[in-house]
């Protein structure tokens, strides 16, 4: 098989990296024009953008638009119309994963370069060419594969350190799945996001992602709680953002993300972040694929230490019925879902059983 590895155009990370944004936007706009549309989550628009605007203005004319909270088809259409009306030369997204995804989709349709500035390290969305589309109620709808990755990913770790630690833990929950899913694709020869085999590079980065979260995750949470940047925090932010992004997109996805998609069918999970549900999907996948007990013990201990959900109660679905779990299984096993990359028998009933086993193990450990 041919292998394909996908990368963003440029990745910049460090404390104070936001000071580089104006210069980076000027570089991006050299070919398309120095009119920069900045799509910002409400908190970013209020807290981060005001002191940046003078330096951004040196890159050209700037328009700021607030993101509408959900990455829906309607929101993407709205942002595209604004970009065209403004005659934007670049689009910049500043916020969480849904803000970034919507901006990436709008920039693709407008055929403009896109810069993404995550304000939390809660998902691996920033580096990827993937856009996850939801309904207005926050229910997973589909995944769109965009024709290219972001032109710039700029991560200011001082900003990440001042975000609530739960976001960082959620990002580690998302990153936690990277190696397990890429390894499943390697064994089964499952296709990655590009439809090809994962490269040696992608699988090595996926393994490094897991090891970084395992070895530095607790210390990174301590630093984030103290709102300081440390080497462990820098490593984990890179794992959550760059390593996980490269690993999942170029290595391939498996059961954990499909189970996340299935869990969105239960309204009780809507209060959880993407990575928290992915983490539980990883736990269920350990039982679905028959992983050895020492590895199960290691992953459960890590999730518990990071405050990630290990039981149905922590997922917000205490008392979930067998019929509801089967619904999750059916949605997880829908045609085209990445769970079919697993080198194991897959069915809705087996997914429901794995979910119950994961919850039972979490309760036993408590």
N, C-alpha and C positions, 0 to 999 in steps of 0.2 A: 504493500500500500504506500501511497505518497503521504508524507507527513507535512503538516502545515502548522506554523507557530505564529501567533498574532501578538503584536506589541503596540502600545501607544506610541505616538510620535516622540514625546519627551516626558520624562518623569522627574519632578523637582520636589524634594522633601527636606524639611528641617525647620527649626525654630526661627520664626521671622521670615519664612519663605513668601509670605504675602507681599512683602516689599518688592518682589520681583515681578508681580503681576502686570504692572503697567508696561514694563519693557517687553515682557513676553507677548502681550497683546499687540504691541506695535510691530513685533516681528511677524506674528500671525497675519496681521492685516496688510502686510506689504504688497500682496498680490490682489487682495479682495477689497481693500479700502479701509480707512481708519474710522469706521463708525461701529461702535462696539455695543451690542445688546447684552446686558447682564441680567440673567434670570436668577433671582435670589429667593431662597426660603425666607419667610417673614422674620425669623430671628436673625438671619444673616443681614437682611436689609436694614434692620434696626441697629444691630450691634457692630458689625464688621465693616460694612460698606462706607458709612459716613467719613471716617478718617482716611479711607483709601481713595475717595473720589478725586481729590486734587492731583494725585499721582496718575490716576487712570486718565484724567483729562489731558495729560501730556501725550497720551497715546492717540488721542483723537476725540471725537464726539461720543458721549456715553449716554445710553438710556438704560434705566433700571426698571425691571418689571418683576412684580412679586409672583411667585409660583402659587398655583391654586391647590396645593396640598396632596392631590392624587394624580398619578401618571395615567391619565385616561386618554382615549382618542380625542375627546372634545378639548382637553387641555393642550394636547400637542397641536391640534388645529389652531387654537387660539394663539399660542406662542408663535407658530409659523406665520400667521397673519400679521402679528406685531412686527416680526423680523422683516417681513417684506415691506410693510408700511414705513418702517424706519430706514429702509434700505441698508440694513446692517451688513458689515463686512466680516464680522466675526460674531459668534455667540459664546457667552461664558455662563456656566452654571455654578452657583454657589449655594451649597446646602447638603442635604442628605441624598440617599440613593434615588428616591423618586424624582427629586428636582433634577438630578444629573441625567437620569434616563430620559425624561421629557425633553430636556434641552438637547441631548444627543440626537433624539429622533427628529426634532424640529430642524436642527442644523443639517442633518442628512438630507431632509426634503428640500431645504433651501440651498443645498450644495455649498455650505459655508464651513470654514474651519471652526472647531469647537474646543474650548478650554473648559476643564472641569476643576472646581476647587471644592473638595469635600470639607465640610466643617465638622464632621464626625467620622470616626473610622469604624462605622457600623456594618458596612457591606464591602464586597469586592466589585461593586458596580463601576467605580471611577475609571478603571483602565480598560474596561471591556467594550466590545461592539454590540452588547446585548441591551435590549430595552424591554423591561417587564411591564406589561400593560395591565391595568386593573379596571374594574368597574368603579363607578362613583362611590360605591359602598365599601370599597377596599377588597373585593374578592378577586383573586387571580383570574385573569382573562386569557392571556397568551404571552408568548415570548416572541419579540421581533428581533431578527438578526440583521443588524445594520451593515452596510458595505465597508465600513472602515472604523478603526478605533479612534478615540479622541486624539487630537493633535497635541494637546498639552494636559498633563495631570499635575497640579500644583497642590502640595499638602503642607500646611503650616502646622507643625507638631505643637506649637504653643497654643494654637486654637484648639486642637484635639485635646490637649491636657486640661483645658478649661471646660470641656463638655462633660456631662454626667458620665461617671464610669460605666454605667449600664450600656451606653452606646459602644464603648470599647469592648465590653464583654460580648455584646451581640456580634460585633465584627469578628471576634475570635470564634464564636459559634459558627459563623459562615465559613471562616478560614479552616476550621476544624474538619469540615467535610472534604476539603480540597484533595488531600492525599488519598483518602479512602475511595473517592469517586474516580480519581485519575488512575489509581491502581486497578480498580475494577475494569476500567476501559482498556488498560494495558493487557490484562489477562484475557478479556473477552474479545479484544481487538475492536472495541466499540469506537465509533466515530466521535471526534471532538466537535466543537461549535462550527468549525469550518467544513465539517463533513469528511475530514481525513483522519489519519492516524495521529496520535499524539507523538511529539518528538521526545528524544532523550532529554533535551533541555527542559521541556514542560514537566516531565515526570520527576526530574531532579528538583526543580523548583517547588513542585507540589509537596515532595517529601520534606524539603527545607521549611516550607510553610508550617507543616504540622509540628516539626521539631521546635521551631521558634515559638509557637504558641504554647507548646508543652513546657518548654524550659524557661521562658521569660514572661508568660502570661500573668502569673500571680504578682510578680514584681512590677509589671507594667500597670496593673490595676492599683497597686499601692501608690505609684507615682501619679496616676491620674486622679486618685482620691485626694492627693496633696496638691494637685494642679501644678505639677512640675514636670519638666522634660528630663528624662534620664536615658541612658543607653538602652535599657530594657524597653522603655516606652517607644523609642525610635525603632527598635527592631520589630516590635509587635505592630506598630502602625504600618511599617513596610510589609510585614506578613499579611495583615488584614487587607491592604490595598493593592500592592504590586504583586507579591508572590501568589496570593490567592486569586487575583484577577488573571494572571498569566496561567496559573495552574488549572483553574477550572475551564477557562476558555480554550486553551491549547491542549490540555490533558484530557478533558472530557468530564461530563457529569454522570451521576448515577442515581442511586435510590434516595439519598438525603434530600435533594432538591425536589424530586418528584413528590416525596412525602410532605415536604413543606407545602407544595401546591395543593395537595389533597387536604391538608389541615386547614387551609383557608376557607374550606366549605363549612367549617364549624364556627359559628359566630363568637363562641367563647375565646377563640384564639386571636381575635382581631386586635386585642389590646397588646399583643406581643410583637416584638420586632422580628424582621425577616430572619436574622441570624439566630434568634432564640428558637424559632421553629425549625430551622435547618439543623441546629444542634440536636434537637430531639429526633429529627429524621435520621441523623447519623447514629444515634443510639439504637433506634429501631433497626437500622441497616446492619448493625453488628449481629443482631439475632437473625435477621433475614438471610444473611450470607454465612452464618455459622462461624464467626470469628472466635479465636481461642480466649479462654477465660482471662489470662493475664492482660491481654489487650483490652478486653471489656472493662476490667478493673481499672486500668490506666485512664481510659477515656471517661468513665463515670467519675473518678476522683477529680479529674481535671475540670469537668463540667460543674461538679458540686463546688469546687474551689473558686470558680469564676462566677458562681451564682446563676448558671444557666439551668433551664428546666430539665429535671430528670424524672418527673412524674406527671400524670394527667392533671393533678391538682395545680401544679405549677404552670401548666399550659393553659389553665382556665377552663378545663373541660372535666372537672371532677364529676363522676356519675355518668360519664358518656356511655351511651348504649352500644350494644353490638351492631345494631343497624347503622348507627352513625359512623362507627369505625369501618364498617364495610363500605359506606359511602366514601370515606376518606381513601380506602383502598382502591375503589373504582376510579376515583379521580386521579389517584397516583399512577394507576396503570393504564390510563387513557392512551390511545394511539399517539405515537410521537413523543411520549414522555421518556426522559433519560433513564428511568428505572430499568428499562429494557436493555441497558448496557451492562447490567449486573451479570456475572457469571454464575447465576443460580436460577432456580425455578421461581417464576414471578406470577402472582395472581392476586386479585383483591383480597381473597380470604387469607393468603399468606402474609400480606401487608398488615391486615387487621390483627393477625396473631402476633406478628413482630411488635406492633405497637403495644399490645397488651403485655407482652414479655418485657418490653423496655420499661413500662410503667411499674410492673411488678418488681423488677430489679431495683428501680429507683426507690420504691417504698421499702423494700427489704434493707437497702443500705441506710435509709433514714432511721 
